Amino acid sequence: MSNQHYETAKQLKSAILPVFERLHTEIKNKTKELTKGAGKGSKTVDKARAHTQKHIELLGTNTATFDSHAGNLKATDDPYILQRGVHHRLNKQVQEENANRQDLISVQNSFAQFEAHIIQTIQHGMGQFMQVVNTQAEHTKAAYGDMVGTTQRMPLDFEWNGFIQRNSEVLIDPSAPARTVSQIQFPNQNHRATQPLIAGSLERKGKIMRSYDTNYYVVTPSKFLHEFKTDDDFAKDPVPELSLYLPDCVVGAVSGQKFNVKGKDVSKGKLSSFSMSHELQFKAHTPQAANQWWEVIRQAAGSVTADVPEGSVPTSPVTGNDSPAGQPAPLQTSGLEKGEVAADPESAVAPGKEAPAYSMTPGSAVPGEPGKY
């Protein structure tokens, strides 16, 4: 009996015990992987959420300033711009959340597979153990057989299902849909200061190449005319390429598809007295679209107060319709009924005719003496 037990112990230590020692090492390594790896994504998500919350609070501050100061804001504090910035940061936040969610789902799935591996290893080790102790006495064989049988009857997902039930409130449901920006609501999302008076594509004549480039333009309730490359809030932070504060600008008369605006670019911050005024030449896709843009810009610029010296105002082009062929870009207008053209009837100029002269001041355009601004 002594020799038999000695040989049995020797076989157990050399063949069976290493199986469970390796399994024990794998479990400890898996624990370290979970502790060090799964927590990194959560920190990134928290950082993205903090950036979004900070920008939402900035939007709330400036929408309150808009209401209390009658829209007297810097271009960088325009609620319209800040709202688009919120969309940009929300998109980054949702991407980080979805990436972290996918990582956690992968961790969950890997642990399900690892749990099955644990049980399979135990089953394999216990099977070998059965072969070793089978040489023992018959009275111990039944006891060991009962131990092995109990282990073999355990389903591969037994522990995992129990873990899921015990921790259902913290684990992610893989069948739940991912988040989207369109489903998210945030404070001041639909504030009147964030809704453009008119928005769409216009062509602007370049200063050097003198050719027309198409960009996306918006007139906001804060009386800014902003220029963007596109209307996409997600590709990059929607910072205006150009911003004009319309009450400080001079608006030329509309001529066909064209009209001019003269003012200083305030997109980089507070308007400087040393900034140079630029005369910007715009061209809409149709004369009707030009009238709509001109009317909204004129109303945002204000009323006439006095004449200004000759040569200090923009000269509107008087050429005919020379816009490129194609469908006109869609416009979004505020305060116009469907099919209504918001334009001064006296400002329309037929192709090939000379435009009426205007006496100009910062903020608007009115009829004046022939041949003078």
Long-range contacts (C-beta under 8 A, 24 or more apart in sequence): 4-135, 4-136, 8-132, 8-133, 8-135, 8-136, 11-132, 12-129, 12-132, 15-128, 15-132, 16-125, 16-128, 16-129, 16-132, 19-121, 19-124, 19-125, 19-128, 20-121, 20-122, 20-125, 22-121, 23-118, 23-121, 23-122, 23-125, 26-114, 26-117, 26-118, 27-118, 30-111, 30-114, 34-107, 34-111, 37-107, 38-103, 38-104, 38-107, 41-96, 41-99, 41-100, 41-103, 41-104, 42-100, 44-96, 44-100, 45-93, 45-96, 45-97, 45-100, 48-89, 48-92, 48-93, 48-96, 48-97, 49-93, 51-89, 51-92, 51-93, 52-86, 52-89, 52-90, 52-92, 52-93, 55-82, 55-85, 55-86, 55-89, 56-86, 56-186, 56-187, 56-188, 58-82, 59-83, 59-85, 59-86, 59-187, 59-188, 60-187, 60-188, 63-188, 63-191, 63-193, 63-194, 66-191, 66-193, 66-221, 66-222, 67-193, 71-193, 71-221, 71-222, 71-223, 73-222, 74-266, 74-269, 74-270, 75-224, 75-226, 75-240, 75-243, 75-245, 75-266, 75-267, 75-269, 76-267, 76-269, 78-220, 78-222, 78-224, 78-226, 78-243, 79-188, 79-191, 79-193, 79-194, 79-220, 79-222, 80-193, 80-194, 80-195, 80-196, 80-218, 80-220, 80-221, 80-222, 80-224, 80-226, 81-226, 81-238, 81-239, 81-240, 83-188, 83-189, 83-191, 83-194, 84-233, 84-238, 85-237, 85-238, 86-186, 87-181, 87-233, 87-234, 87-238, 88-233, 88-234, 88-236, 88-237, 88-238, 90-181, 90-184, 90-186, 91-181, 91-233, 91-234, 94-179, 94-180, 94-181, 94-184, 97-179, 98-178, 98-179, 101-172, 101-178, 104-172, 105-172, 105-174, 108-171, 108-172, 108-174, 111-160, 112-157, 112-160, 115-156, 115-157, 115-159, 115-160, 115-163, 116-156, 116-157, 116-160, 118-159, 119-154, 119-156, 119-158, 119-159, 120-156, 122-151, 123-151, 123-152, 126-151, 126-152, 181-234, 192-221, 193-220, 193-221, 193-222, 195-221, 195-334, 196-220, 196-221, 196-332, 196-334, 197-221, 197-296, 197-300, 197-333, 197-334, 197-335, 198-292, 198-293, 198-296, 198-331, 198-332, 198-333, 198-334, 199-231, 199-331, 199-332, 200-289, 200-329, 200-330, 200-331, 200-332, 201-285, 201-329, 202-282, 202-283, 202-284, 202-293, 203-282, 203-283, 203-284, 203-285, 203-323, 204-280, 204-281, 204-282, 204-283, 205-280, 205-281, 205-282, 205-283, 207-278, 212-283, 214-329, 215-241, 217-282, 217-293, 219-246, 219-293, 219-296, 219-297, 219-300, 223-247, 223-300, 223-301, 224-266, 225-249, 225-261, 225-297, 225-300, 226-267, 239-267, 240-267, 241-267, 242-267, 243-267, 244-280, 245-271, 246-297, 246-300, 246-301, 246-302, 246-363, 247-300, 247-301, 247-302, 247-362, 247-363, 248-362, 249-301, 249-362, 249-363, 250-308, 250-312, 250-313, 250-314, 250-360, 250-361, 250-362, 250-363, 250-365, 251-294, 251-297, 251-298, 251-301, 251-314, 251-360, 251-363, 251-364, 251-365, 252-313, 252-314, 252-315, 252-316, 252-358, 252-360, 252-365, 253-316, 253-347, 253-349, 253-355, 253-356, 253-358, 253-365, 254-290, 254-291, 254-294, 254-316, 254-343, 254-347, 254-348, 254-349, 255-316, 255-317, 255-318, 255-319, 255-349, 255-355, 256-287, 256-290, 256-317, 256-318, 256-319, 256-320, 256-321, 256-349, 256-351, 257-283, 257-284, 257-285, 257-286, 257-287, 257-289, 257-290, 257-321, 257-322, 257-323, 258-282, 258-283, 258-284, 258-290, 258-316, 258-317, 258-319, 259-284, 259-290, 259-293, 259-294, 259-297, 259-316, 260-314, 260-315, 260-316, 260-317, 261-297, 261-314, 262-313, 262-314, 279-314, 279-315, 280-314, 281-314, 281-317, 283-323, 284-323, 284-328, 285-323, 285-326, 285-327, 285-328, 285-329, 286-323, 286-328, 287-321, 287-348, 288-341, 289-328, 289-329, 289-331, 291-341, 291-342, 291-343, 291-347, 291-348, 292-331, 292-333, 292-336, 292-341, 292-342, 292-343, 293-331, 294-343, 294-347, 295-342, 295-343, 295-344, 296-333, 296-334, 296-342, 298-344, 298-364, 298-365, 301-362, 301-363, 301-364, 302-363, 302-364, 303-363, 303-364, 304-359, 304-361, 304-363, 304-364, 304-365, 304-366, 305-361, 305-363, 306-361, 307-359, 307-360, 307-361, 307-368, 308-360, 308-361, 308-362, 308-373, 310-372, 310-373, 311-373, 312-360, 313-358, 313-360, 313-373, 314-360, 315-373, 316-355, 316-358, 318-349, 318-353, 318-354, 318-355, 319-351, 320-351, 320-352, 321-351
